[in-house]
């Protein structure tokens, strides 16, 4: 009886790990590019990203702190 339970537990662990692996690989890959500028204004960054990557889908703009500067980054689906 215990052997049967252990087999069921092992099968369940393999099944769950397979589902987890499939869910992490299924999402779209995000590409990101730094936009050279002096500082980062979120509104201006968004306008630049939308203009520069018109043909891309899910364009996103973010200001990130790099060293001591704020830098504009554009993200989009690869």
Secondary structure as the mmCIF struct_conf table of DSSP 4:
data_model
#
loop_
_struct_conf.conf_type_id
_struct_conf.id
_struct_conf.beg_label_comp_id
_struct_conf.beg_label_asym_id
_struct_conf.beg_label_seq_id
_struct_conf.end_label_comp_id
_struct_conf.end_label_asym_id
_struct_conf.end_label_seq_id
HELX_RH_AL_P HELX_RH_AL_P1 UNK A 2 UNK A 26
BEND BEND1 UNK A 27 UNK A 27
HELX_LH_PP_P HELX_LH_PP_P1 UNK A 28 UNK A 29
STRN STRN1 UNK A 30 UNK A 35
BEND BEND2 UNK A 38 UNK A 39
HELX_RH_AL_P HELX_RH_AL_P2 UNK A 42 UNK A 52
TURN_TY1_P TURN_TY1_P1 UNK A 53 UNK A 55
BEND BEND3 UNK A 56 UNK A 58
STRN STRN2 UNK A 60 UNK A 66
TURN_TY1_P TURN_TY1_P2 UNK A 67 UNK A 68
STRN STRN3 UNK A 69 UNK A 77
#
